[in-house]
Amino acid sequence: MRFGLLGTGRIGRVHADAIAAVAGARLTAVADPVPEAARAVAENHDCDIRDIDTIAQSDDVDAVIICTPTDTHADLIEQFARAGKAIFCEKPIDLSLARVRDCLRVVEDMGAMLMVGFNRRFDPDFRAVRAAIDAGRVGAVEMVTIISRDPGAPPAEYIARSGGIFRDMTIHDFDVARWLLGEEIETVMASGSVLVDPAIGELGDYDSANLILRTASGKQAIITNSRRAAYGYDQRVEVLGATGMVAARNTHEANIEFASTEGFGRPPLLNFFMTRYAAAYANEIAEFVVAASGGGPIPATGHDGLMALALADAAVLSAAEGRAVRVADILRDAP
């Protein structure tokens, strides 16, 4: 499978490396408005530099990976759906539910293949949790607890364009919650605070949040987010079932434990999403290739992207108004 890569920033470089690691896949061309960034990836992977329109028209490109700014995603998905390319797009498709719906209609009308980059579904530990659920090892799922804390807040200019913590950060956790609960979420209750950086509050956002998600059958997911974890990148998930519990713990720099007269200790946590989820990024591109080749289902669809954004919009409203918000109302109000 021959790839075009749109955007050669840090996540674009991660995907370029993932393509190189997948048998039967190669990077053909890259596009980026920053010439130095495009040149670095092109030289590293022995591929061409082309503009986006040329990539769309190229017969030697079968699929594209979209790693451009969020406000370009929907337009590019539509362009490449019409061009007959398989499409992998980083989340979110757009910050507007109405725009996402319009985009997905084009994808459906064109019969295009679209996968959304919810990389945590492909993390080996999170997948082992899901496998334990599927095997019935914990019985019927009753509660999911997700802890997701960043080592530090991103810069203000990023916050201003991100859509806010719920659409930028929690959106991954919304997807994991849906994936592990096995049911759609009916209501969202969210609380947000500014505890890390006053500048984030001045931009109308939160840096600390807690959420309760509830399905129609009463299953619940609890999500805890923070833009500051002084001890590293904190990523944990726990699933409580009728007959047991399964959990994925944090990933450390080394899987060792040491002891002395001063007590027990372990190496620090991995401190960045690109290292913590390196295997997940590689796995998701490998599975995209399989799905785009007709060898399996799409693991994270456009509908998954739509629902995660609907949950984020519900969280924004809930935190602002201090009440539980029905997801159906959010979806109804978006044309």
C-alpha positions, 0 to 999 in steps of 0.5 A: 500500500502506497501512502501520502502523508499530509503534515510532517509535524511530530505525529506525522513523523510517528506515522511515517515511521509506522508505515516504514515498519509495516510489511507491504506499506511504503511512504510515497509522498509527503506534503507540508507547508514548512519545507524543512519539515517536509524535506526531513521526512522525505529524506529519511523515508526516501519519498517525494515532496508534493502538494496536497492536490498533486497527492490527491491526483497521484496514481501511485498513492493508494491511501493518505494519513491526515496529520494537518491542523484540525480545522483542515481535516473535514475538507481533506477527508472529502477531497480524498474520498472523492479522489478514491483514496483510503483515508486515515485521519487523526482525531477529531474529524472537526470541532463541529458535529454538523460539519462531521455529519456532512463530511461522513455523508460525503465519505458514505456517498463516495464509498470511501474507507475512513479510519479515525486515529483513536490510538489507545484502542491499539495499545497492547495493555488496553487491548488485553483489557478488552480481550479479557472482557470479550473472554468473559473473565470479569463477567458483565461489565459494570463500571469503567475507571479511566485516569488520564493525566498529562505531565504538563499543559500545552502552550496557550496558542495550542489551547486556543485552537484545540477546542478545549480539554474535552474535545482535545484530551478527554475525547480519547477517554470518551472513545475508550469508555464507549469501547470498553463499556460496550454500550452507548453513553446516555448522559454525561456529567462533567466538572472542570476547574483551573488549577494548573495555569490561570492562562488556560482559564483566561482562554475559557478552558479547564485544565482539571476535570472529572466526568461521570458517564452513564449508559441506559442500562446503568453502567458507568464510566468515571474519567479523571483528567489533569493537565499536570502530573508531576510524576509523569504521563499517567495512563490507567484504566480499570474495568469492574465486572460482575465476577472480577476486575481487570486493569491496565497500569502505567508504563515505566521506563523499565519493568523493574523494581528495586529495594533497599533499606530505604524501601521499594522503588521503580523507574519513572513513568514514560513522560510523553504520549509518543513514547507511551503509545509508540506500539499503539501508533504502529499497531493502528497503521498496521491494522489500517493497512489490513482494513484498507486492503479488505482484510478486516473491519475498520477498527475506529470508524467515522461514527466513532469519531462522531460519537466521541465528539458528541460526548465532548460537546455534552461535557462542555455543556454539563461543566458550564451548566452544572447538570447532567446532559443527555447525549441524544439532545446534543445529537438532535440539536446538531443538524 
